[in-house]
Amino acid sequence: MPNDTVVATSICDVAATLGEGPIWVARDSALWFVDIKAPCVYRFDPDSASLDSWEAPDQVGWVIPETGGGFLAGVRGGLHRFDPATGSFDLLAPVHAETPGNRLNDAARAPDGRVWFGTMDNAETAKSGHVYHWQDGTLTQTDVPPVAITNGPAISPDGRTLYTVDTLGKAIDAWTVGADGTLDDRRPFIVVGPDDGHPDGAICDSEGGVWVGFFGGWAARRYAPDGTCTDVVRFPVANITKIALGGADGRTAYATTAAKGLDAAALAEQPLAGNLFTFRVAVPGVPVEPVTL
């Protein structure tokens, strides 16, 4: 039976409409994340409990640190370089210019430096969301079948397995990753039960376990590489969007949440909706190395 005794606690009042993309950045010992709908980028310093923010030019799904001190950012319309020192967002590569109803949604850096990310229909209906990878300035659309809302992708510690999330389809698939970024051997990883909400953001820890936030599920879950659920963490809010693992030992989990879709009655029952939460885990995360732009 999975461990389900852990309850997450709110660590920072954010009240995000759609908090997403948490990532532990070791170079400044801080958690970075976004509110897609605000749209803005946040930096949370756990030592001082301070929260800084930067306005984004459009809906922003994620940021990943880059070697020059800034970040690679997934903003609606394309990949950008975000510079916190100036607040600037500079376009690097257009994405979905031909489909303005789409936006970038979630991403991960692979051990080889390749950045995997997905797109989605902003209206959450059309199956127009694709999975891409980007490396050395080259953008590649993969053969992952399109869905309305992609999430993840998550990358195994050895870089050989990619996990793609079909949020509305309530399923996660595993793929074998070739040296050139090609995907093969698609197989089901998990199918989500009817009462567990929708699978949202996903990450891998250092043992290859997959942490998944559940939108409308009041929980985050960890799955072993064979798909067995090992941990269930409960939340006092319904919409858990993604987990990041960090801190000095890599065992502090941070979770973004969302107030999106909650009516007045639900918000009154969930006053912490949209906040940043934390809990401790047994298996540390994988440090995220900066990408080279």
Helices and strands as residue ranges (DSSP letters): E 3-7, E 9-12, E 19-25, G 26-28, E 30-35, E 40-45, E 50-55, E 60-65, E 71-75, E 78-83, E 88-94, E 102-109, E 115-121, E 131-135, E 138-141, E 150-155, E 161-166, E 171-177, E 183-191, E 198-204, E 210-215, E 219-223, E 229-234, E 240-246, E 252-257, H 264-269, E 276-280
